[in-house]
Amino acid sequence: MKTDTTPMSYILRALGNLPLLAMLALAPGQTGAKAAATFTTFDAPGAGTLAGQGTFPQSINTTGSIAGFYVDANNAGHGYVLYDTGMFASFDGPGATTTQAYSINSSTEITGTYATSSGLYRGFVRNSSGTLKTFAAPGAGTLGGQGTFPQSIDNAGTVTGRFIDANLVEHGFTRTASGVFTTFDVPGGGTNAGQGTSGIGINNGGDVTGVYHDASDIPHGFVRSPSGTITTFDAPNDPDGTIPFGINTAGTVTGHYGVSFSVLGGFVRSASGDITTFNAGGSSFTVCYGINNAGEVTGFYEDTTGLLHGFLRSPAGSIATFEVPGSPTCAGCGTIAYALNTAGDITGYYLDANTVSHGFLRKP
């Protein structure tokens, strides 16, 4: 499966819905007056060099190990982990045509999904020794485009995500480290193809956040407690949908909402339900992906020229923007910050002038 790397493709995916590294290291750099930080850029060995190919970090754990996937010259995805020691390992699901890793926990356990030759998707957990355990959620469909799609793993090894059934309806799930599944549907979720419930983020207390699509295909946010209590929410004055992505140990959720198909804003929702909306860099196109246990949020925004910039928002609301040093300044190019840990280390990728993706690590 070819991976489309344009920023809007990730948003629409959420709306519809990881040997020595050959590193290209920059000298420690700064982002000018906006923030002081050091950057290291990297390309996974075997990553393709054409449009839509390259390296896509997705998650970073407490020690700084990064998981994600890369797309090769044949447009096939492969999972990888870049350990905090600088060692790199790639991996694939058994018989996979494409593999994508999405989340890594403090024990370097990694979860994600892979597609078989028939187009069926299955989930996996890769343990710290590199052994891959595959699984299918109960009720998951068995045809192409159906199956199991893990998104996040907590420090206890519990995974959340979604599965697509034989009718192409989505359902949320959790899976414990011992393999016990719980499936769930948010009340109000639609029952037609492309509708239903998707788990996206899980914290170390077992709270899950995600999105459900109603019968009108509008996305709404939810938080599900470990006991199964579900609370739904929408960003204020949001007619076009709310898409949560991350939840920290305090139960604070971040994500973005769409006041139109071309205008997006970021939000932070406290555990008590208070929602604060914001736009980084004064932009009308702000996307939030990651939140750490300190309450810092990261993501990206697009300026009026179409250039992409990363940002870090403090718990108090101040926003520092940044670009990977040396990244191009053309429309559709720039920096996409994706995940951060409690130390404030941020990972993501930048798009070059040919829309090839390259990974980066930003350390404060």
Summary of the structure (lengths in Angstrom):
residues: 364
radius of gyration: 18.6
end to end distance: 35.4
largest distance: 53.2
contacts: 1368
relative contact order: 0.14
helix: 3%
strand: 47%
